[in-house]
Amino acid sequence: MIGMLSGRVAEVSADCVLIEVSGVGYEVRMPSAELSSLHAGRDIRVYTSLSVSQDAITLFGFLTAASKRMFLQLQKVSGIGPKVALSLLSTLPPDRLAKAVADGDAAALSKAPGLGRKGAQKIILELKGTIDLDSIESAGVPSSVRTPQDANVNQVIEGLMSLGWRQQDAQSAVDTACRDNDIVMPLAADDVPRVLKLALTSLDRGR
């Protein structure tokens, strides 16, 4: 079992990161908010969970132990697999996800792609009272993720999602817009309207 990786980011794509460890590249799927904070050439440590199915062997990674714990706990709910668990963590960070379960907020959970309201209610029913909210909140999100600049990126992504685009497509469009137009990352607040317009144009063109 691969429980953790320490290495260098070789490449970041829309839904995964390639981490080089002693000359070996590991492809790791991660929550989108954590993924958006990564950049090629950066040294990184991720907590991992290996998922084996009939179709594939997939390595999932997280920047905090709290994210990994939440990922594993979600899969204790019958009918919730790793893809839906990752979708939930891409929609809500661990502390907000834990609070949504504690508060019985099915509407917040059901915003995750691939999870309907019935699935959200099932998660609440089976996990409510079992998640240690204090430990999740104290673990928090690493400072590399929790920055104002990343909040600006998230603002653009949330704006695109409010217009009906999937989170993965929105993230990819933002990354492409910044790369193709030499917009410096982390994203400055003044660049938010411009990136939103560029990303939206790119998405519309791809329809």
C-alpha positions as CSV (number, residue, x, y, z in Angstrom):
1,M,0.0,0.0,0.0
2,I,1.3,3.4,-0.9
3,G,0.4,5.8,1.9
4,M,2.4,8.9,1.1
5,L,4.7,10.3,-1.6
6,S,7.4,12.9,-1.3
7,G,8.9,14.2,-4.5
8,R,8.8,16.9,-7.2
9,V,5.8,18.0,-9.3
10,A,6.6,17.1,-12.9
11,E,3.3,18.1,-14.5
12,V,-0.2,19.3,-13.5
13,S,-3.2,18.6,-15.6
14,A,-6.9,19.2,-15.2
15,D,-7.6,16.2,-12.9
16,C,-4.2,14.9,-11.8
17,V,-0.6,15.6,-10.9
18,L,2.5,13.7,-12.0
19,I,4.9,13.4,-9.1
20,E,8.5,12.3,-9.7
21,V,9.9,10.2,-6.8
22,S,13.5,8.9,-7.3
23,G,13.1,8.8,-11.1
24,V,9.6,7.2,-11.1
25,G,6.5,9.3,-12.1
26,Y,3.4,8.6,-10.1
27,E,0.1,9.9,-11.6
28,V,-2.1,11.0,-8.7
29,R,-5.7,12.2,-8.8
30,M,-6.5,15.0,-6.3
31,P,-9.3,17.4,-5.3
32,S,-9.4,20.3,-7.7
33,A,-8.8,23.0,-5.1
34,E,-5.6,21.3,-3.9
35,L,-4.6,20.5,-7.5
36,S,-4.9,24.2,-8.5
37,S,-2.3,25.2,-5.9
38,L,0.4,23.0,-7.4
39,H,3.0,24.1,-9.9
40,A,5.7,22.1,-11.9
41,G,9.1,22.0,-10.2
42,R,7.7,22.3,-6.7
43,D,8.7,19.8,-4.0
44,I,5.6,18.2,-2.5
45,R,4.4,15.6,0.0
46,V,1.0,14.1,-0.5
47,Y,-1.0,11.6,1.6
48,T,-2.2,8.8,-0.8
49,S,-4.8,6.1,-1.0
50,L,-4.6,3.4,-3.6
51,S,-7.9,2.2,-5.2
52,V,-8.1,-1.1,-7.1
53,S,-11.1,-1.9,-9.3
54,Q,-11.8,-4.2,-12.2
55,D,-11.1,-1.4,-14.7
56,A,-8.1,0.4,-13.2
57,I,-5.6,1.0,-10.4
58,T,-5.8,4.6,-9.3
59,L,-3.7,6.6,-6.8
60,F,-5.6,9.4,-5.0
61,G,-3.6,12.1,-3.2
62,F,-4.3,14.8,-0.6
63,L,-2.3,17.7,0.8
64,T,-3.5,17.1,4.3
65,A,-4.2,14.0,6.4
66,A,-7.6,15.5,7.1
67,S,-8.5,15.3,3.4
68,K,-7.4,11.7,3.2
69,R,-9.4,10.8,6.3
70,M,-12.5,12.4,4.9
71,F,-12.0,10.6,1.6
72,L,-11.8,7.2,3.3
73,Q,-14.7,8.0,5.6
74,L,-17.0,8.9,2.8
75,Q,-16.4,5.6,1.2
76,K,-17.8,3.8,4.2
77,V,-21.2,4.9,3.0
78,S,-22.7,2.2,0.9
79,G,-22.8,3.2,-2.8
80,I,-20.1,5.9,-2.4
81,G,-16.9,5.1,-4.3
82,P,-13.6,6.9,-4.7
83,K,-14.8,9.0,-7.7
84,V,-17.8,10.4,-5.8
85,A,-15.7,10.9,-2.6
86,L,-13.2,12.9,-4.7
87,S,-16.0,14.9,-6.3
88,L,-17.3,15.9,-2.9
89,L,-13.8,17.0,-1.8
90,S,-13.4,19.0,-5.0
91,T,-16.7,20.7,-4.2
92,L,-16.2,21.3,-0.5
93,P,-13.0,21.4,1.6
94,P,-12.9,18.8,4.5
95,D,-14.0,21.3,7.2
96,R,-17.0,22.6,5.2
97,L,-17.9,19.0,4.1
98,A,-17.8,17.8,7.7
99,K,-19.9,20.7,8.8
100,A,-22.4,20.1,6.1
101,V,-22.8,16.5,7.3
102,A,-23.0,17.6,10.9
103,D,-25.7,20.2,10.0
104,G,-27.6,17.8,7.8
105,D,-27.1,20.2,4.8
106,A,-28.0,17.9,1.9
107,A,-28.2,20.9,-0.5
108,A,-24.5,21.7,0.0
109,L,-23.4,18.0,-0.5
110,S,-25.6,17.5,-3.6
111,K,-23.7,20.2,-5.4
112,A,-21.0,17.7,-6.0
113,P,-21.1,16.3,-9.6
114,G,-22.2,12.6,-9.6
115,L,-24.1,12.9,-6.3
116,G,-27.8,13.5,-6.2
117,R,-29.9,14.6,-3.2
118,K,-30.7,11.1,-2.2
119,G,-27.0,10.2,-2.1
120,A,-26.4,13.3,0.0
121,Q,-29.1,12.4,2.4
122,K,-27.6,8.9,2.7
123,I,-24.2,10.3,3.5
124,I,-25.7,12.4,6.3
125,L,-27.7,9.5,7.6
126,E,-24.7,7.2,7.8
127,L,-22.0,9.6,8.8
128,K,-23.7,12.2,11.0
129,G,-22.3,12.0,14.5
130,T,-19.3,9.9,13.4
131,I,-17.0,12.7,12.1
132,D,-14.8,14.5,14.5
133,L,-15.4,18.1,13.3
134,D,-12.9,19.6,15.7
135,S,-10.0,17.4,14.4
136,I,-10.9,18.1,10.8
137,E,-11.0,21.9,11.4
138,S,-7.8,21.9,13.4
139,A,-6.0,20.1,10.6
140,G,-7.3,22.7,8.2
141,V,-5.9,23.3,4.7
142,P,-2.2,24.0,4.2
143,S,-1.2,27.6,3.8
144,S,-0.1,26.8,0.2
145,V,-3.8,26.2,-0.6
146,R,-5.4,28.7,1.7
147,T,-4.2,32.0,0.1
148,P,-6.0,35.1,-1.2
149,Q,-4.5,34.5,-4.7
150,D,-6.1,31.0,-4.8
151,A,-9.3,32.5,-3.6
152,N,-9.2,34.6,-6.8
153,V,-8.8,31.5,-8.9
154,N,-11.7,29.9,-7.0
155,Q,-13.8,33.0,-7.6
156,V,-13.4,32.6,-11.4
157,I,-14.1,28.9,-11.2
158,E,-17.2,29.5,-9.1
159,G,-18.4,32.1,-11.5
160,L,-18.1,29.7,-14.4
161,M,-19.8,27.0,-12.5
162,S,-22.7,29.4,-11.7
163,L,-23.1,29.6,-15.5
164,G,-23.5,25.9,-15.8
165,W,-20.0,24.7,-16.5
166,R,-18.5,21.6,-14.7
167,Q,-15.8,22.3,-12.2
168,Q,-13.2,20.3,-14.1
169,D,-13.9,22.1,-17.3
170,A,-13.9,25.5,-15.5
171,Q,-10.5,24.7,-13.9
172,S,-9.0,23.7,-17.2
173,A,-10.3,26.8,-19.0
174,V,-8.8,29.0,-16.3
175,D,-5.4,27.3,-16.4
176,T,-5.4,27.6,-20.2
177,A,-6.4,31.2,-20.2
178,C,-3.6,32.1,-17.8
179,R,-1.0,30.1,-19.6
180,D,-1.9,31.3,-23.1
181,N,-2.1,35.0,-22.1
182,D,1.0,35.1,-19.9
183,I,-1.1,35.9,-16.8
184,V,1.1,35.5,-13.8
185,M,0.0,33.0,-11.1
186,P,-0.9,33.3,-8.3
187,L,-3.8,35.3,-9.8
188,A,-4.1,38.9,-8.7
189,A,-7.5,40.3,-7.9
190,D,-7.3,42.8,-10.8
191,D,-6.9,39.9,-13.2
192,V,-10.1,38.2,-12.1
193,P,-12.5,39.9,-14.6
194,R,-10.1,39.4,-17.5
195,V,-9.5,35.7,-16.7
196,L,-13.2,35.1,-16.3
197,K,-13.9,36.6,-19.8
198,L,-11.0,34.7,-21.4
199,A,-12.1,31.4,-19.8
200,L,-15.7,31.8,-20.8
201,T,-14.7,32.6,-24.4
202,S,-12.6,29.4,-24.5
203,L,-15.4,27.3,-23.1
204,D,-18.0,28.8,-25.5
205,R,-15.6,28.1,-28.4
206,G,-15.3,24.5,-27.4
207,R,-19.0,23.8,-27.4
